[in-house]
Amino acid sequence: MTVWDRPEPPTRPVPLDRERIVAAAIVLADEGGLDAVSLRKVAARLNAGPMRLYGYISTKQELFDLMVDEVQAEILPEERPDDWREALCTLAHRTRQAALRHEWLADLLGGRPALGPNGLAVTEAALATLYGLADIDTVMRAVETVSAYFTGAIRREIASLRAERATGLSKLDRQRASGPHVTRMLATGRFPALAKAVYDGTDVDAEASFATGLDWVLDAVAAKLPRPPV
């Protein structure tokens, strides 16, 4: 029985329900990451005894599942675009925006099947973008490929943001600090392609990089779809 199937116990003496518990856990995670979330800390935030929470949630992993499902409601657009490419692009960008609001989401994306109502709705929305345009196996592989791209890109971006906070150094500061070492290594001539990238490549921000990579992945998906009759 999943946490969504299990009925909730009575609310007395302190009014409790899963919605309140999950909301409190999300606030803790937004403030301090997943390490800041425990049933004890959530209970303290709700002025309830820790054992009360076990009537609603059996494990911390269940709590994480509920938190992810709650945030996935932010990913669903109010209206789905008719064009499959625009629809998948919208889901990818909305997932990135949700992760930037809730950085801990990057640690849980793709880790477990999304079985909650919002998670299932996001999966349905992704599959529906291509449904009927190709056989179901092609549709599934296409959605998996797009998801793998934006999950990896989001995790890399969040890791960079965390590194900035941990070190107090911006991306430019880190580049300047490592500049002498990188310059010496490139001067050996052992890394010609990397040298070309460092000296001649265009530096773009995270959003532009995300959008470009997503476009390329969607181009690859388009190439695998059956051609419409002429």
N, C-alpha and C positions, 0 to 999 in steps of 0.2 A: 504494500500500500504506500503510495507516495504521500508527501506532505500535503498535496492539494486534495487528496481523497480522504484524508483523515479528518473527522469532525473536531471542532474546537470545544474545549471544556467550558463550564460555566465561568463567568467573568468575575465573580466575587472572590475576595473582598476588594481588591484593586481592579478597576475596569481594565481588562486586557483583551486584545485580539491580535491575530497575526499581522494585521495592517499596522497597528501601533508598534509592534515589535520590529517589523521590517523597517518602518520609517525611522525608528531610533537607531537601528543598526546602520542604516545608510548614512545618517548624520555622523556617527562615529567613524565610519569608513572614509567619508569625505574629509573629515578632520585629520585622521591619522593613519589611513590605509587599513588593509585587512588585519594587520597585527593589532589594531586598536579595537577589534571587534571580538567580544566573547559574550557568552550568555550572561555571565556575571555582570559585565559592564553594561550590557543592554538592560538588564533587570534594574541595576542601580539608577540608570537614566530614567526608568519608568517608575521608580519608587516601589518596586515589587521585589519579592524574594526570588532568588535565582531558580529555585525548584519550581516556582509557578510557571516559568517559561517552558519547562519540559513537557507540560501538558499540551503545548502548542507546537513545539519544535523538539525533535529528538536529538539532533546533532548540530554542530556548528556548520557542517556541510549543507544540511537542509536549510539553514539560515542563509548561507551564501546563495543557494539555488533560488530562494525567495527574493533575495536582494537583486540578483541578476534579472529575474523575471519582472520585478517592479520597474527597473530601469529600461528594460526592453519596451515598455509601453511608450517611452520617449522616442523610440526609434521609428515606430510605425507612423507613416505620414497620414494626414487626415484623408487625402485622396491619392490614389495610385495613378501615376501617369500612364497613358495608353501605350506609349512607346516602351518596349522592353528595356532598351539601353538606358533611357532616362530613369526608369523605375529602379533598376539595379543601382544606378549611380546615386539616386536619392537615398536608398537604404544604406549604401556604403558611407556616404557623407554624414547621414544622421547617426550612424553607429560611431563614427569618429567624434562627432560633436558630443554625443552622450559620454564617451570615454574621457573627453577633455573636462567635462563637468564632474565626472566620477572616475578618477584615474584608476581606482582599484578594479574597475570593470576590465581593464586590459589584462589583468592577472587571471581572470576567470573566463574570458572569451574562448570558446572552442574547447574548454576543458571537459565539459560534460554535456550530454544531450539536453537541449532546452525543452523541458516537458511541461512547463507552466503555461497558462493560457496566453500570456503575451509572447513567450518564446515560440510557441506553436504558431501564433499569428504571424510573427516575423518570418518564420520558415515558410509558412504558406504564402505570404506576400512575395518572398523571393522566388519560390517555385512557380507561382502564378504568372510572373513576368514573362516566362518563356513557354508556359503551358500551351500546348497546341501548335507551337512553332517547330517542334522537333520531338523525337521519341523521348520517353521519360528518362531513359538512361543518359542521353545527351543533356537533357535539362538538369538532371542531378549533378553531373560532372561539371557543367558550366557554373552552377550556383556554388558548388564546392570550391571551384577555382577562384571565383571572385571573392568568396569569403576568406579563403586562405590568403589572398593578397591583402585585403584590407585589415585582417587580423594582425598579420605580420607588420604591416606599415604602422598601425596604431600602436602596437607594443614597442616598436622602435622609437616612435615619437615620444611616448610616455617615458620610456627609459631615458631619453635625452633630457626631458624636463626634470626628471628626478635627479639626474646627474648635476644639472645646473644648480638645483637647490642644495644638494649635498655638498658641493664644492664651493658654492658661491661664485662660480665662474660661468659666464655666458659661453655660447658656442664660439664666438669670436675670441674671447679671453683664452679658451682652451687651445684654439688654433695658434694664437700668439705664443702661448707657453710652450707648445710642442714644436713651434716653427723651426728653431735651430736644429733640432734632432732630425726632423723630416727633411730639411734642406740638405743636411749632410748625407742622409741616406739616398736621396734622389740624385745627388751629385755623383754617386758611384756608377750611375748608368745601368744599374741592375733592374730598375723599375721604370722603363720608358713609357708604358701606358699610364701608369700612375702619375708620373711627372706631367704628362700631357693633361691629365684630368686636373691636377693641382694648379698648374700654371695657366691653362687655357679654358678650363671648364667654367660654366656659369653656375654660380651658387644661387639656389632658389630656396624660398622658405618652405616650411613643412606642408602647408596647405597646397602650394603649387606642386610640390613633389608628389603628394598624395593624389592629386587630380590627374597629373600626367601619367603616373603608373596605372591608375585605374582605367584611364582611356585606353592604354596599351592592352591591358587585360581584356577589356570589353571588345577591342578590335579582334583579339584572338578568339573570343567567344563567337563573334559575328562570322568569322571565317569558318567555323564548324557548323553553322546553321544551314539547313537546306536552302538552296537558292530559290527564290520565288519564280514561278513560271513566267516566261517572257510573253 
